[in-house]
Amino acid sequence: MNHILSDRINNLATSQTLAMAALARELKSQGKDIISLSLGEPDFNTPDFIKEAVKKAVDENYSTYSPVEGYLELREAICRKFKRDNNLEYKPTQIVVSTGAKQSLYNIAQVMLNDGDEVILPAPYWVSYFEIVKLSGGVPVEVPTSVDTDFKITPAQLEAAITPKTKMMWFSSPCNPSGSVYSREELTALAKVLEKHPNIYVVADEIYEHINFSGTFCSIGSIPGMFERTITVNGVAKAFAMTGYRIGYIGAPEFIAKACTKIQGQVTSGANSVAQRATITAVDADPSVLNHMVKAFHERRDLVVGLLKEIPGVKINVPEGAFYVFPDVSSFFGKTLKGTEIKDANDLSMYLLGEANVATVTGDAFGNPNCIRFSYATSNDILKEALRRIKEALAV
């Protein structure tokens, strides 16, 4: 029946992270002992002080439509957060609240890209960037990186990727899937390149900013000359364990914010009203309330990196943020493991699901075919068991 559907949807790839998570759930429902390390979702509960804000919003009858761009009180709170955490001076008219940061990104692509406009994507990149850009008529331009450079793009690579058709660059820091965090010095060097190309806009996805073990964080919008051409994307899903609340937001030049409000008004209108009220409480909170979660993720990172280093053939760096590891597993390509031929990362990911009952995500989904992604957003005991199974399955 695909011939009845639009070319637009037929040409759209399924999100491989969601597909693997769905497959893992299906196998679990069949009674298989599956450990899923495939989905990027904290295993903590939403903090109690935010839950109280939810209850208060319900009691105060926040049950009607909100403004398309979000409640003014929330946009003011987001401005305070940007100033406090990122040294970014936004006005409420430059903020748009959406139904998750994924919608924020889709809005941006829809209002910024014309057919044929090129978008530079340092690879690996978050799985949906490529398809969102493509769906909006843009042309994704992948710039490969590797574990040897901590999966970071260099100024020379950025310069080489720019053409007369380049409209934007999209990147995340801390990065999903690699966990890489760009330093101020590294971002300044990239900004120097962009200084020569004033018509290129940058999308800075900072959804993991608080899950950061490097001790410092820099927003590229705070680099001199970058504020007016940067769209900063953030939300409360990851740091505050509020994935189901579906609240994301942007800080952007006012004309872009107005355009995003315009398209959102025709698609979803305002985000969930109760979730918005809870988000005021979240973004106004001192980030130190998250320290216990960040500490746990840091310990898990060290555990997983240590266990992966014990597996021959796995090449791993030490990610500085988020809750993923992205090991290079290309040494297994072309080999046969327990009767299964491993041609690529997709084969290896499916092999680990079948042989070890561990769900991971192929690096192909993120623009890096040599790697697979593990999420360590689960308990130490589960991680130890998952890595024991993986080590056994990869034994040659």
Helices and strands as residue ranges (DSSP letters): G 2-4, H 7-10, H 16-29, E 35-36, H 48-59, H 72-86, G 92-94, E 95-98, H 101-112, E 118-123, H 127-135, E 139-144, G 147-149, H 155-161, E 166-172, H 184-195, E 201-205, G 220-222, G 227-229, E 230-235, G 243-245, E 248-251, H 254-267, H 273-284, G 287-290, H 291-309, E 324-325, G 330-332, E 335-337, E 340-342, H 345-351, I 352-356, E 358-359, E 361-362, G 363-366, E 372-375, H 380-394
